[in-house]
Amino acid sequence: SYYDMYVISPTDYFMNGDTKDEDEDSAAFLYDTYWVKKCDVVIVNMNNPNSIGTAQEMMLAHEYHKPIIMTASREKWDDIHSWLKQEANRVYYYEDYEKEDWLYEDVVDYAAIYE
């Protein structure tokens, strides 16, 4: 799948916001919320279903009427809060794919609908 997309991954710039450095935490918050507001679609990896930052980013995306694509493990599905499940427009399960690349191709194909 080849589309004219620009992908932002907050983890490329900030680890997880759990630092002791308030300036870095503030910068990460501003960076993440800015891009959620500006983007066309939000793709969420729910490997850590208890992440407060992920939950808040999803709520912000929901409030800004941004489509949300979630990738999740069926094993962790029960650990994901029901509100987060409701906010996802589409969910892709890792176990449904023999290769991770195929999962990402489907996610990108679906995201391209919104570009």
N, C-alpha and C positions, 0 to 999 in steps of 0.2 A: 504494500500500500504506500503510495507516494502522494502526499498532499502538501500544500503550501501552508504549513503550520509552524508556529513558534511555540516551543514547549518550555515552560518555566517549572523547575523543580526546586522548591525551597531548600531541600536537603543538600543541593549543590552549593549553597551559600551559608546555611546555618545548620548546625547539627539537629537540635530539637528544642531549643529555647530553655533548656533546663540548666543554664549556666549560673554562676554566681556574679556574672558581669551584667549589671543593669543596663548599660549602654548597648551591649550586644542583644540582650533580651528585647529591648525597645526597638532596635533596628530590625530584628527578626519579625516582630509583631507588625511593624509598619510595612515591611517588605511583603509579608504574606498577605495582609489584608488589602494592600494596594493592588496586588495582582489578582486576588479573588474578585475585586470590584471591576477590574479592567478586562478580565478574560472573557472568552466566549463560552467555555465549558470547563468544569472542574473534574479532574480524575483523582479519585481517592483510593489509596491502597490501605485496606483495613487489616494489615498485619498486626497492628497494635490497636485493638478495638477500644481501649480505655484511654486513648490519647485525647486530652482536653483540647489541645490545639487543633487537632483534626476535627473534633466535634464543633468547635467554634467556627472554623473555616467553612464547614458544611452548612452551618446555620446562616452564616453571612452570605454564602452562595445562594442558599434557598431564598433568603430575603431579597436578594438582588435578581431573583428569577433566572439564575444560571443553571443550566442542566448539570446534573451530577452523575458521573459514572463511577461506580464502585467496583473494585476488585476485592474478592474475599475468599477465604478458605471456608469450605462447608464445615470444617471442624470448629472454626471460631465463630460461625454464624450466630449461635445461641448467645455468645458473649457480647454481641453488638447490640447496643441499646435500640429499642424499637423506634425511637424518633429518628435515629440515623438511617435505619432501614427505610423509613417513610420518605426521607429526603432524597434518596437515590432514585434517579430516573431509570437507571439500568444497572443491573448487577451481573458481573462475570465471575464465575467460580474457577479457581485455579485447577481443581480436580477435573473439570470438563475438558481440559486440554492436555494432550500428550506432550506438547512442547510449550514452554513459556512464551516463545516468540509468536506462536499462533494466537495466544490469548491477547498479546499486545497488538497484533494486527487487527483483531476484531474490535478492540477498544478504540484504536485509531480510526478504523472505518466508521464506527458509530459516532465518534467525536466529530468526524468530518461533516456529518449531517448539519452541524451547527455553525460551520465556518462561513 
